[in-house]
Amino acid sequence: MEAIIEEYCTAVSDLAGEQRIARQMQALSELQTNVEKRLEDLENAKAELQAQIDRREALRNLARAELVEIYAGMDPAAAAAQMDKVDPRLASSVLRQLKPRQASAILDEMRPELAARLVREIAAAAPAGETAN
C-alpha cells in the first residue's frame, strides 16, 4: 500500500510541477507580448516625432534666404499685401526668419485674421522655449 501511495504522490507532484511550469510559461508569454506591444508603440511614437521634425524642416526650407531678404527690404504694407496672396506656410516661414521688428511691422499691416493665422503657424513650428531671431 505504501508503494501505491508513494507512486500516487510522485505522479501528483510531477503533474503539479508541470502545471506550475505551464502557468509560468503563460505568464512569460504574456509579458513578452506586452513588451512587444510597448516597443511597437514606442516605434510609432518615434515615427510620429520624426514626421513632425520633417514637417518643421520642410517649413523652414520653404523660405530661402533670398526670399527673406526681399521681404526684409520691402515696405511693410507691400509685404503684407504680398503675403496675403502666398501660401500661409511660406508667409509664416518668411516672417519667422525676419527680425522681430520687421515681422511685427508686416503683421501690423495685415488683415487681423491672416495675421492671427500666421502667428499660430509660427508658434506651432517653434519648439517650446525657442524664440524667433
C-alpha positions as a Markdown table, in Angstrom:
| # | Residue | x | y | z |
|---|---|---|---|---|
| 1 | Met | 0.0 | 0.0 | 0.0 |
| 2 | Glu | 2.9 | 2.3 | 0.8 |
| 3 | Ala | 4.2 | 1.9 | -2.7 |
| 4 | Ile | 0.9 | 2.9 | -4.2 |
| 5 | Ile | 0.7 | 6.0 | -2.1 |
| 6 | Glu | 4.3 | 6.9 | -3.0 |
| 7 | Glu | 3.6 | 6.3 | -6.7 |
| 8 | Tyr | 0.4 | 8.5 | -6.4 |
| 9 | Cys | 2.3 | 11.3 | -4.6 |
| 10 | Thr | 5.1 | 11.3 | -7.2 |
| 11 | Ala | 2.6 | 11.4 | -10.1 |
| 12 | Val | 0.6 | 14.2 | -8.5 |
| 13 | Ser | 3.9 | 16.1 | -7.7 |
| 14 | Asp | 5.1 | 15.8 | -11.3 |
| 15 | Leu | 1.7 | 16.9 | -12.6 |
| 16 | Ala | 1.7 | 19.9 | -10.2 |
| 17 | Gly | 5.2 | 20.8 | -11.3 |
| 18 | Glu | 4.2 | 20.6 | -14.9 |
| 19 | Gln | 1.2 | 22.8 | -14.3 |
| 20 | Arg | 3.3 | 25.4 | -12.4 |
| 21 | Ile | 5.8 | 25.5 | -15.3 |
| 22 | Ala | 2.9 | 25.9 | -17.8 |
| 23 | Arg | 1.5 | 28.8 | -15.8 |
| 24 | Gln | 4.9 | 30.4 | -15.7 |
| 25 | Met | 5.4 | 29.9 | -19.4 |
| 26 | Gln | 2.0 | 31.5 | -20.0 |
| 27 | Ala | 2.9 | 34.5 | -17.8 |
| 28 | Leu | 6.2 | 34.9 | -19.6 |
| 29 | Ser | 4.4 | 34.7 | -22.9 |
| 30 | Glu | 2.0 | 37.5 | -21.8 |
| 31 | Leu | 4.9 | 39.6 | -20.6 |
| 32 | Gln | 6.7 | 39.1 | -24.0 |
| 33 | Thr | 3.5 | 40.2 | -25.8 |
| 34 | Asn | 3.3 | 43.3 | -23.6 |
| 35 | Val | 6.9 | 44.2 | -24.2 |
| 36 | Glu | 6.5 | 43.7 | -27.9 |
| 37 | Lys | 3.4 | 45.9 | -27.9 |
| 38 | Arg | 5.2 | 48.7 | -25.9 |
| 39 | Leu | 8.1 | 48.5 | -28.4 |
| 40 | Glu | 5.7 | 48.9 | -31.3 |
| 41 | Asp | 4.0 | 51.9 | -29.5 |
| 42 | Leu | 7.4 | 53.5 | -29.0 |
| 43 | Glu | 8.4 | 52.9 | -32.6 |
| 44 | Asn | 5.1 | 54.5 | -33.7 |
| 45 | Ala | 5.7 | 57.5 | -31.4 |
| 46 | Lys | 9.3 | 57.8 | -32.8 |
| 47 | Ala | 8.0 | 57.8 | -36.4 |
| 48 | Glu | 5.4 | 60.4 | -35.5 |
| 49 | Leu | 8.0 | 62.7 | -33.9 |
| 50 | Gln | 10.3 | 62.2 | -36.9 |
| 51 | Ala | 7.4 | 63.2 | -39.2 |
| 52 | Gln | 6.8 | 66.4 | -37.1 |
| 53 | Ile | 10.5 | 67.2 | -37.4 |
| 54 | Asp | 10.4 | 66.6 | -41.1 |
| 55 | Arg | 7.4 | 68.9 | -41.5 |
| 56 | Arg | 9.2 | 71.6 | -39.4 |
| 57 | Glu | 12.3 | 71.3 | -41.6 |
| 58 | Ala | 10.2 | 71.5 | -44.7 |
| 59 | Leu | 8.5 | 74.7 | -43.5 |
| 60 | Arg | 11.9 | 76.1 | -42.7 |
| 61 | Asn | 13.2 | 75.3 | -46.1 |
| 62 | Leu | 10.2 | 76.9 | -47.9 |
| 63 | Ala | 11.7 | 80.3 | -47.4 |
| 64 | Arg | 15.1 | 80.6 | -48.9 |
| 65 | Ala | 17.4 | 83.3 | -47.7 |
| 66 | Glu | 16.9 | 85.3 | -50.9 |
| 67 | Leu | 13.2 | 85.5 | -50.3 |
| 68 | Val | 13.6 | 86.6 | -46.7 |
| 69 | Glu | 16.0 | 89.4 | -47.9 |
| 70 | Ile | 13.4 | 90.5 | -50.5 |
| 71 | Tyr | 10.6 | 90.8 | -47.8 |
| 72 | Ala | 13.0 | 92.4 | -45.4 |
| 73 | Gly | 13.7 | 95.2 | -47.9 |
| 74 | Met | 10.0 | 95.8 | -48.8 |
| 75 | Asp | 7.7 | 98.4 | -47.3 |
| 76 | Pro | 5.6 | 96.6 | -44.6 |
| 77 | Ala | 2.3 | 97.4 | -46.2 |
| 78 | Ala | 3.5 | 96.0 | -49.6 |
| 79 | Ala | 5.0 | 92.9 | -47.9 |
| 80 | Ala | 1.7 | 92.3 | -46.0 |
| 81 | Ala | -0.3 | 92.6 | -49.3 |
| 82 | Gln | 2.1 | 90.1 | -51.0 |
| 83 | Met | 1.9 | 87.7 | -48.1 |
| 84 | Asp | -1.9 | 87.8 | -48.3 |
| 85 | Lys | -1.6 | 86.1 | -51.7 |
| 86 | Val | 1.0 | 83.4 | -50.9 |
| 87 | Asp | 0.8 | 80.1 | -49.1 |
| 88 | Pro | 0.4 | 80.8 | -45.4 |
| 89 | Arg | 3.1 | 78.3 | -44.6 |
| 90 | Leu | 5.5 | 80.2 | -46.8 |
| 91 | Ala | 4.4 | 83.5 | -45.3 |
| 92 | Ser | 4.9 | 82.2 | -41.7 |
| 93 | Ser | 8.3 | 80.8 | -42.6 |
| 94 | Val | 9.4 | 84.1 | -44.0 |
| 95 | Leu | 8.1 | 86.1 | -41.0 |
| 96 | Arg | 9.8 | 83.6 | -38.7 |
| 97 | Gln | 13.2 | 84.4 | -40.3 |
| 98 | Leu | 12.8 | 88.2 | -40.4 |
| 99 | Lys | 14.0 | 90.3 | -37.5 |
| 100 | Pro | 11.2 | 90.7 | -34.9 |
| 101 | Arg | 10.7 | 94.4 | -35.6 |
| 102 | Gln | 10.3 | 93.8 | -39.4 |
| 103 | Ala | 7.9 | 90.9 | -38.8 |
| 104 | Ser | 5.8 | 92.9 | -36.4 |
| 105 | Ala | 5.6 | 95.8 | -38.8 |
| 106 | Ile | 4.4 | 93.5 | -41.6 |
| 107 | Leu | 1.9 | 91.7 | -39.3 |
| 108 | Asp | 0.6 | 95.1 | -38.2 |
| 109 | Glu | -0.3 | 95.9 | -41.8 |
| 110 | Met | -2.2 | 92.6 | -42.4 |
| 111 | Arg | -5.8 | 91.6 | -42.1 |
| 112 | Pro | -6.2 | 90.6 | -38.4 |
| 113 | Glu | -7.4 | 87.1 | -39.4 |
| 114 | Leu | -4.4 | 86.4 | -41.6 |
| 115 | Ala | -2.0 | 87.9 | -39.0 |
| 116 | Ala | -3.5 | 85.6 | -36.3 |
| 117 | Arg | -3.3 | 82.5 | -38.6 |
| 118 | Leu | 0.4 | 83.2 | -39.4 |
| 119 | Val | 1.2 | 83.8 | -35.7 |
| 120 | Arg | -0.4 | 80.5 | -34.9 |
| 121 | Glu | 1.7 | 78.7 | -37.6 |
| 122 | Ile | 4.9 | 80.4 | -36.3 |
| 123 | Ala | 4.1 | 79.4 | -32.8 |
| 124 | Ala | 3.3 | 75.8 | -33.8 |
| 125 | Ala | 6.6 | 75.5 | -35.7 |
| 126 | Ala | 8.7 | 76.8 | -32.8 |
| 127 | Pro | 9.8 | 74.3 | -30.2 |
| 128 | Ala | 8.9 | 75.1 | -26.6 |
| 129 | Gly | 11.2 | 77.8 | -25.2 |
| 130 | Glu | 12.5 | 78.9 | -28.6 |
| 131 | Thr | 12.1 | 82.5 | -29.8 |
| 132 | Ala | 12.4 | 84.0 | -33.2 |
| 133 | Asn | 15.6 | 85.7 | -34.5 |
